[in-house]
Each structure stands twice: as structure tokens, then as C-alpha cells.
Amino acid sequence: MTLLIKNAIIVNADKLHSKPQDILLEKGKIAKIAASIPEGSHKIVDAKNKLVFPGLIDLHVHLRQPGREDKETVETGTRSAAKGGFTSIFCMPNTTPVIDNAMIVEAIINEAKRVGLVNVYPVGAITRGQMGKELTDMAELKAAGCKALSDDGKCVESSQVMRLALEYSKMIELLLIQHCQDHTLTAGGVMNEGYHSMVLGLKGDPGIAETVIVARDIELAHYLKTKVHLAHMSLKRSVELIRFAKSQGIQVTAEACPHHFTLTDEAVKGFDTSTKVNPPLRSPEDVAAIREGLKDGTIDCIVTDHAPHTKEDKETGFDNAPFGMIGLETSVGLTMTELVHKKVLTLEQMADRMSAAPARVGGLATKGKIAEGLDADITIIDPEREWEVRVEDFWSKSKNSPFVGRKLKGRVEVTICGGKVTYQA
């Protein structure tokens, strides 16, 4: 089947095309881009007054399968991703059991193919059982389909283990994603350590718990001449360290989430457990620094860290509630509202941070750009469409979002993955 997108204003990372063009999709690829393509017998998608982006890519998603299918499954998670405009997602390994062997990787890939909505790339664990001691069989995980490894949810705290992981990952050309948090320093903290934690009487998580690991892994990458990707950056100091590392030619990349460039730790005042995330919401100064880091490219990618939890798990005291919020369906709206419409990012920069850069970092050579011969992954966005975040509209199995009730400007209208429409508003 062929699909023809008419009247497309194409937004690539390197260029915003001022004149509408037609895009013909055939056999899962972008077959032709021209000023006008005859309609013929093609299925038509009219993109008039919309923006046409390369399919969005999220390097950081939790699908919870296997083990916690009450929170999310591959099917519900990929439905949520398609609605959010994503055509490719990387799913994190802190499932039950942990994604630390080929059998689990293959099961997730097969289930994603059965559902057939978005490309799913399982992220294997760096250490067996995410225990931080013994390395997994990285070559086996790569052969099974992993594009990256991480112990996300936990930090690889042993410097020696992280050194070995970086060395082995360099040999087999596999990305390492580090959850930057020294748990001996967080020591049970449930929100950012500062004024608001003191007033609310909640145990604080000090920012230094993040930055000591950021600094250590930058030094390891420098010494070993390897790559490292730093997950969910939340602090001004982290941005400063990464910016300096990049100026020295160190191969470090980083990501940030919409909640870390949108909300501050003041949002915890109502004790809404949806605001309990890891790393925690930080100060206004940190939020401003994350925005600036995204603007100047210090932070390469926008990710969601989509972390679904059941209503029952979240409806408890703040201290005992699990960390995390859902984010796949609000990411575009928050990015457009908080960054694009406020002139922090250009449209081209949004295309880079949400598609081109994740494709580059994640090793997806045929994705991240709208060009002839590349994969037919496309996201069509109405930049002016205003909408309200409502619980009943979420396609995710879980509903734990602090953005419920917020009005956003910029909505996904159509998601196309492999030349097939997987979501239409």
C-alpha cells in the first residue's frame, strides 16, 4: 500500500521548508518528495496548515512488560507512544525479570511486531539483575536486538564495573546509558533537597548525588575514549559539566525530560504523588539551565522517561509512593508550549532534539530525517491546536500525570510508522 502526504511543510533538523511539498511513501520508505505528486490510487493524508516532522524517537520509556502488566504493556505503551507522535521508542530494562538475556529481548521485540504500532528497541541491562556487580553478555544482547544498555532505575555505582562496561561496549559498538544517581548520597530522599523539602518535611535528595556520577562518567569516558549517554539530566551543574566535557571533545551525550524543563520542586506542595519523580523536580534555576542546555545543544535529546504506575500504587503517602510519571502523550504539547512558542527552541531544533539527535545517539541510521530513501516514519503536528490534558483521554494504561488539567498548544494529528498510519486524531 502507498500513502501520499499532501501539502506538507517539512521540518527537518537542518531545514524548515517554507513551501508545501508532497511526500510519497511506498514499501515502508520515503519514495519521493516533490512540489506536486498526482493523487492516483494512493491513500491520502492532507497535512495542510500542519507541520510534518520526521517520526519522533524516545530513548527512554518504561513499558513494564514483563512482570508489571497491570501498569503498562507493550501494546498499551506503544498505543500511547503512537498517540504522542512517537514512531520509535527504547524501553528500559528494569522489568520483572530484568531484561538481561536474549530470551526476554526477543519476546519484547516479537510482541511489538505483533502489535505493529511503533518500533520498539529493548535496552538491555548493563549488569545481571541490575545488581551492579557482574556484567551481562553484551554481545548476546546486541545480537538479540538491543541498541543500548542501561541499569536505569539504578546507577552503576562501582567505578570499576562502569569502566569495564564502557570498555566492552566500545568493542561491540553499543551505547551505554547511565542513570546518574549515587544512592549513598540520596539516602532515601523523595524530593529535591532545598527550601521546599524543609517546609514540607520531606527527606531531600541532594543534587550532588547526580553530579558526582555525571563528573565521574565524563572522566571515565575521557580516559577510556569511549561514549557515554547521561539519562534524565535535571541540574544546572550537570549541564555545566556536560558543556565543558563537550568543549574538550569528550564523547558524552545527554537527555532531559519535559517535566524537568517545565516544573519546579514547588509543584510538590500539594503532595500529588505524580510529582514524585527520579531524579526529582528541581529549582527554578535548574529548570532555566535545562532549557538553555537544550537550546545550545549541550543536552542532545528530549525524552519522556514515561514511567507508568497504577492508581493504587500512587495513592499512598508521598514517602512510600513509587517514583515516576507518564509522559508519552504530553511530550509534544509541553515541548511546543514551553519551548517552541516561548522562543526557546526553533522548530528545526525541536526536530533535532526529538528525532534527529535521538536517531544519531541511538544508532538509527535510516531514521530522524525526512528524505528520499529513508524510513517512512512521520509525525504530523498542528502547532496552533490548543487542548487540555484529561485523564480520560490517556491511552496509557496508567494515568499518573501532574499535567492533568493543563492547557497546551501544539497537538499530534497523525503518526505514520513504516508507511502505515498508526494514530490519527
C-alpha positions as CSV (number, residue, x, y, z in Angstrom):
1,M,0.0,0.0,0.0
2,T,1.1,3.5,-0.8
3,L,0.5,6.7,1.2
4,L,0.6,10.2,-0.1
5,I,1.0,13.2,2.2
6,K,-0.2,16.3,0.6
7,N,0.7,20.0,1.4
8,A,3.5,19.1,3.8
9,I,5.5,21.8,5.5
10,I,8.6,19.6,6.2
11,V,10.5,20.3,9.4
12,N,14.0,18.7,9.4
13,A,16.7,19.4,11.9
14,D,18.8,21.2,9.2
15,K,15.9,23.0,7.4
16,L,12.4,24.3,7.7
17,H,10.9,24.1,4.2
18,S,8.8,27.2,3.5
19,K,6.8,25.8,0.7
20,P,4.4,22.9,0.9
21,Q,5.5,19.6,-0.7
22,D,4.0,16.2,-1.3
23,I,5.6,13.1,0.2
24,L,5.0,9.6,-1.3
25,L,5.5,6.6,1.0
26,E,6.0,3.2,-0.5
27,K,7.0,-0.2,1.0
28,G,7.9,1.4,4.3
29,K,10.2,4.0,2.7
30,I,10.0,7.7,1.6
31,A,9.8,7.1,-2.2
32,K,9.5,10.7,-3.5
33,I,9.3,14.3,-2.3
34,A,8.1,16.8,-4.9
35,A,6.1,20.1,-5.2
36,S,3.2,18.1,-6.5
37,I,2.6,14.4,-6.9
38,P,-0.6,13.1,-8.6
39,E,-3.1,11.5,-6.2
40,G,-3.7,8.4,-8.3
41,S,-4.8,5.5,-6.2
42,H,-2.8,6.4,-3.2
43,K,-4.3,6.7,0.3
44,I,-4.2,10.5,1.0
45,V,-3.2,12.3,4.2
46,D,-3.8,16.1,3.9
47,A,-1.2,18.0,6.0
48,K,-2.5,21.5,5.1
49,N,-1.7,24.0,7.9
50,K,0.2,21.4,9.8
51,L,3.9,20.7,10.3
52,V,5.5,17.4,9.1
53,F,8.3,16.2,11.3
54,P,10.5,13.1,11.0
55,G,9.0,10.4,13.2
56,L,9.7,11.2,16.9
57,I,12.1,9.0,18.8
58,D,12.1,8.5,22.5
59,L,15.3,7.0,24.0
60,H,13.8,6.5,27.5
61,V,10.5,4.7,28.0
62,H,9.3,2.2,30.6
63,L,6.8,-0.4,29.2
64,R,6.7,-2.6,32.4
65,Q,6.4,-5.8,30.5
66,P,7.4,-8.4,31.6
67,G,6.2,-8.5,35.1
68,R,4.0,-5.4,35.8
69,E,1.4,-5.7,33.0
70,D,-1.0,-4.1,35.5
71,K,0.9,-0.8,35.0
72,E,1.6,-1.0,31.2
73,T,2.2,-3.5,28.4
74,V,4.0,-3.4,25.1
75,E,0.6,-3.0,23.5
76,T,-0.8,-0.2,25.7
77,G,2.6,1.6,25.9
78,T,3.0,1.6,22.1
79,R,-0.5,2.8,21.6
80,S,0.3,5.7,24.0
81,A,3.6,6.3,22.1
82,A,1.8,6.4,18.7
83,K,-0.8,8.9,20.1
84,G,2.2,11.0,21.4
85,G,3.7,11.1,17.9
86,F,6.5,8.6,18.5
87,T,7.5,6.1,15.9
88,S,10.4,4.6,17.7
89,I,11.0,4.0,21.4
90,F,13.7,2.5,23.6
91,C,12.3,0.5,26.5
92,M,14.2,0.3,29.8
93,P,15.4,-2.9,31.4
94,N,14.0,-2.6,35.0
95,T,11.2,-5.0,34.4
96,T,10.5,-8.2,36.4
97,P,12.5,-10.2,35.4
98,V,15.2,-7.7,34.3
99,I,16.0,-7.5,30.6
100,D,19.4,-9.1,30.9
101,N,19.2,-12.0,28.5
102,A,18.4,-12.6,24.8
103,M,15.1,-14.5,25.5
104,I,13.4,-11.5,27.1
105,V,14.7,-9.1,24.4
106,E,13.3,-11.3,21.7
107,A,10.0,-11.7,23.5
108,I,9.6,-7.9,23.7
109,I,10.5,-7.4,20.0
110,N,8.1,-10.1,18.9
111,E,5.3,-8.6,20.9
112,A,6.0,-5.2,19.5
113,K,5.9,-6.6,16.0
114,R,2.6,-8.3,16.7
115,V,1.1,-5.1,17.9
116,G,2.7,-3.2,15.0
117,L,2.3,0.4,16.0
118,V,5.9,1.7,16.7
119,N,9.4,0.4,16.5
120,V,10.5,-0.9,19.9
121,Y,14.2,-1.3,20.8
122,P,14.7,-3.1,24.2
123,V,17.5,-1.6,26.3
124,G,19.4,-4.5,27.9
125,A,20.8,-4.3,31.5
126,I,24.5,-3.4,32.0
127,T,24.7,-5.8,34.9
128,R,23.0,-9.1,35.6
129,G,19.7,-8.4,37.5
130,Q,20.8,-4.8,37.7
131,M,22.7,-5.7,40.8
132,G,25.7,-3.6,39.8
133,K,28.3,-6.4,40.1
134,E,28.5,-8.8,37.1
135,L,28.3,-7.6,33.5
136,T,25.7,-9.0,31.2
137,D,26.6,-10.8,28.0
138,M,26.6,-7.6,25.9
139,A,27.3,-9.3,22.6
140,E,24.3,-11.7,23.1
141,L,22.0,-8.7,24.0
142,K,23.2,-6.8,20.9
143,A,22.6,-9.9,18.7
144,A,19.1,-10.2,20.1
145,G,18.2,-6.7,19.1
146,C,19.4,-4.3,21.8
147,K,20.6,-0.9,20.6
148,A,21.7,0.2,24.1
149,L,22.4,-1.0,27.6
150,S,21.5,0.7,30.9
151,D,20.8,-0.2,34.6
152,D,18.2,2.6,34.6
153,G,16.3,2.9,37.8
154,K,19.7,2.2,39.4
155,C,23.1,3.7,38.9
156,V,26.2,1.6,38.1
157,E,27.9,2.9,41.3
158,S,31.1,0.8,41.1
159,S,33.6,2.8,39.1
160,Q,35.5,-0.4,38.2
161,V,32.3,-2.1,36.9
162,M,31.4,1.1,34.9
163,R,34.9,1.2,33.5
164,L,34.7,-2.4,32.3
165,A,31.2,-1.8,30.9
166,L,32.4,1.2,28.9
167,E,35.4,-0.8,27.5
168,Y,33.3,-3.8,26.4
169,S,30.5,-1.5,25.0
170,K,33.2,0.3,22.9
171,M,34.4,-3.0,21.5
172,I,31.0,-4.1,20.3
173,E,29.7,-0.6,19.5
174,L,26.8,-0.5,21.9
175,L,25.5,2.7,23.6
176,L,25.7,2.8,27.4
177,I,23.0,4.9,29.2
178,Q,23.8,5.9,32.8
179,H,21.2,6.6,35.5
180,C,23.3,9.3,37.3
181,Q,22.5,8.9,41.0
182,D,24.7,8.0,43.8
183,H,22.3,6.2,46.1
184,T,24.5,6.5,49.1
185,L,24.0,10.3,48.8
186,T,20.3,10.2,48.0
187,A,19.8,8.1,51.1
188,G,16.0,7.7,50.7
189,G,15.3,11.3,49.6
190,V,11.9,11.7,47.9
191,M,12.2,15.2,46.5
192,N,14.8,17.9,45.8
193,E,16.8,18.9,48.8
194,G,16.2,22.6,49.5
195,Y,13.7,25.1,50.8
196,H,10.5,23.2,49.8
197,S,11.7,19.9,51.2
198,M,12.4,21.6,54.5
199,V,9.0,23.3,54.6
200,L,7.1,20.2,53.6
201,G,9.0,18.0,56.0
202,L,10.1,15.5,53.2
203,K,13.5,14.0,53.0
204,G,15.6,15.7,50.4
205,D,17.6,14.2,47.5
206,P,20.7,16.5,47.1
207,G,21.7,17.5,43.6
208,I,25.3,16.3,44.3
209,A,24.0,12.7,44.1
210,E,23.5,13.3,40.3
211,T,26.6,15.5,39.6
212,V,29.2,13.2,41.2
213,I,28.2,10.4,38.8
214,V,28.0,12.8,35.8
215,A,31.5,14.0,36.6
216,R,32.8,10.5,37.2
217,D,31.4,9.1,34.0
218,I,32.7,12.1,32.0
219,E,36.2,11.4,33.4
220,L,35.9,7.6,32.6
221,A,34.7,8.4,29.0
222,H,37.7,10.8,28.7
223,Y,40.2,8.4,30.0
224,L,38.9,5.4,28.0
225,K,38.0,7.4,24.9
226,T,34.5,5.9,24.9
227,K,31.0,7.2,24.5
228,V,28.5,7.6,27.4
229,H,24.9,8.8,27.4
230,L,23.6,10.5,30.6
231,A,20.0,10.0,31.3
232,H,17.4,12.5,32.5
233,M,19.6,15.4,33.4
234,S,17.9,17.8,36.0
235,L,20.6,20.2,37.3
236,K,22.3,23.4,36.3
237,R,25.6,21.9,37.5
238,S,25.1,18.8,35.3
239,V,24.6,21.0,32.3
240,E,27.8,22.9,33.1
241,L,29.8,19.7,33.4
242,I,28.5,18.3,30.1
243,R,29.1,21.6,28.3
244,F,32.7,21.7,29.5
245,A,33.2,18.0,28.6
246,K,31.9,18.6,25.1
247,S,34.2,21.6,24.7
248,Q,37.1,19.2,25.5
249,G,36.0,16.7,22.8
250,I,34.8,14.1,25.3
251,Q,32.2,11.7,23.7
252,V,29.3,12.5,26.1
253,T,25.6,12.9,25.1
254,A,22.7,13.7,27.4
255,E,18.9,13.9,27.6
256,A,16.3,15.8,29.5
257,C,12.5,15.3,30.2
258,P,9.7,17.8,29.7
259,H,8.9,17.7,33.4
260,H,12.4,18.9,34.2
261,F,12.1,21.9,31.9
262,T,8.5,22.7,32.9
263,L,8.0,22.0,36.6
264,T,9.9,23.1,39.8
265,D,10.1,21.4,43.2
266,E,7.3,23.9,44.3
267,A,4.9,21.6,42.4
268,V,5.3,19.0,45.2
269,K,3.5,21.4,47.6
270,G,0.1,19.7,47.1
271,F,1.7,16.2,47.9
272,D,0.5,15.0,44.5
273,T,2.5,11.7,44.1
274,S,2.6,12.2,40.3
275,T,5.2,14.9,41.1
276,K,7.4,12.3,42.7
277,V,10.0,11.5,40.1
278,N,13.5,10.3,39.9
279,P,15.6,12.5,39.6
280,P,13.3,14.9,41.4
281,L,11.9,18.2,40.2
282,R,14.5,20.8,40.9
283,S,14.8,24.6,41.4
284,P,13.8,27.4,39.0
285,E,17.5,28.0,38.4
286,D,17.9,24.3,37.3
287,V,14.8,24.5,35.0
288,A,16.2,27.6,33.3
289,A,19.6,25.8,32.9
290,I,17.9,22.7,31.3
291,R,16.2,24.9,28.8
292,E,19.4,26.7,28.0
293,G,21.2,23.3,27.6
294,L,18.5,22.2,25.2
295,K,18.8,25.5,23.3
296,D,22.5,25.4,22.8
297,G,22.7,21.7,22.2
298,T,24.5,20.8,25.4
299,I,21.6,18.4,26.0
300,D,21.1,16.4,22.9
301,C,17.7,14.8,23.3
302,I,14.3,15.3,24.7
303,V,12.9,12.1,26.2
304,T,9.9,11.3,28.3
305,D,11.1,8.8,30.9
306,H,7.5,7.5,30.6
307,A,7.0,5.7,34.0
308,P,3.5,4.3,34.4
309,H,2.2,3.3,37.8
310,T,-1.2,2.0,38.9
311,K,-3.6,4.3,40.8
312,E,-3.4,2.0,43.8
313,D,0.5,2.3,43.9
314,K,0.4,6.0,43.6
315,E,-2.5,6.6,46.0
316,T,-0.4,6.4,49.2
317,G,1.7,8.7,51.3
318,F,4.4,10.7,49.4
319,D,7.2,8.9,51.2
320,N,6.0,5.4,50.1
321,A,4.8,6.2,46.6
322,P,6.9,4.9,43.6
323,F,8.8,7.4,41.6
324,G,7.7,8.3,38.1
325,M,5.0,9.9,35.8
326,I,3.7,9.1,32.4
327,G,4.9,11.3,29.5
328,L,4.5,9.9,26.0
329,E,1.2,11.7,25.3
330,T,2.1,15.1,26.7
331,S,5.7,15.5,25.4
332,V,4.9,17.2,22.1
333,G,2.4,19.6,23.8
334,L,4.8,20.5,26.5
335,T,7.7,21.0,24.2
336,M,5.7,23.1,21.8
337,T,4.1,25.2,24.6
338,E,7.1,25.6,26.9
339,L,10.0,25.7,24.3
340,V,8.8,26.5,20.8
341,H,6.1,29.0,21.4
342,K,8.2,30.7,24.1
343,K,11.1,31.0,21.5
344,V,13.5,28.8,23.5
345,L,13.8,26.3,20.6
346,T,13.2,26.8,16.9
347,L,11.1,24.2,15.0
348,E,14.3,22.8,13.5
349,Q,15.8,22.5,16.9
350,M,12.7,20.6,18.1
351,A,13.1,18.3,15.2
352,D,16.7,17.7,16.2
353,R,16.1,17.1,19.9
354,M,13.1,14.8,19.4
355,S,14.1,13.0,16.2
356,A,17.5,13.6,14.5
357,A,19.6,13.6,17.7
358,P,17.9,10.5,19.2
359,A,18.4,8.7,15.9
360,R,22.1,9.6,15.9
361,V,22.7,8.8,19.6
362,G,20.7,5.6,19.3
363,G,22.3,4.4,16.1
364,L,19.2,4.5,13.9
365,A,20.8,5.5,10.6
366,T,17.7,5.3,8.5
367,K,15.6,7.5,10.8
368,G,15.5,11.0,12.1
369,K,15.1,12.9,8.8
370,I,12.5,13.3,6.0
371,A,14.5,12.4,2.9
372,E,14.0,10.1,-0.1
373,G,15.2,6.6,0.7
374,L,14.9,6.8,4.4
375,D,12.3,5.1,6.6
376,A,8.7,6.3,6.2
377,D,8.3,7.4,9.8
378,I,6.5,10.7,10.0
379,T,4.8,12.8,12.7
380,I,2.3,15.5,11.7
381,I,1.7,18.2,14.3
382,D,-0.8,21.1,14.4
383,P,1.3,23.8,16.2
384,E,-1.7,26.0,16.9
385,R,-4.1,23.4,18.2
386,E,-5.0,24.1,21.9
387,W,-6.0,21.2,24.0
388,E,-6.4,20.2,27.7
389,V,-4.7,17.2,29.3
390,R,-7.5,15.0,30.6
391,V,-7.3,11.7,32.4
392,E,-10.0,10.1,30.3
393,D,-8.0,10.9,27.1
394,F,-4.9,8.9,28.0
395,W,-4.2,5.8,26.0
396,S,-1.6,4.6,28.5
397,K,-2.8,2.0,31.0
398,S,-1.7,4.3,33.8
399,K,-2.8,7.9,34.4
400,N,-0.1,9.3,36.8
401,S,0.5,12.7,35.3
402,P,0.8,16.0,37.1
403,F,-0.2,17.9,33.9
404,V,-3.9,16.8,34.1
405,G,-5.9,20.0,33.7
406,R,-3.2,21.9,32.0
407,K,-3.9,23.6,28.6
408,L,-1.3,23.0,26.0
409,K,-0.7,24.5,22.5
410,G,0.5,22.0,19.8
411,R,-1.0,18.6,19.2
412,V,-0.1,15.5,17.3
413,E,-2.6,14.9,14.5
414,V,-1.2,11.9,12.6
415,T,1.6,9.4,13.3
416,I,2.9,7.2,10.5
417,C,5.3,4.3,11.2
418,G,6.8,2.3,8.4
419,G,4.4,4.0,5.9
420,K,1.3,2.9,8.0
421,V,-1.0,5.4,9.8
422,T,-0.8,4.2,13.5
423,Y,-2.6,7.2,15.0
424,Q,-5.0,9.8,13.7
425,A,-6.6,12.4,16.0
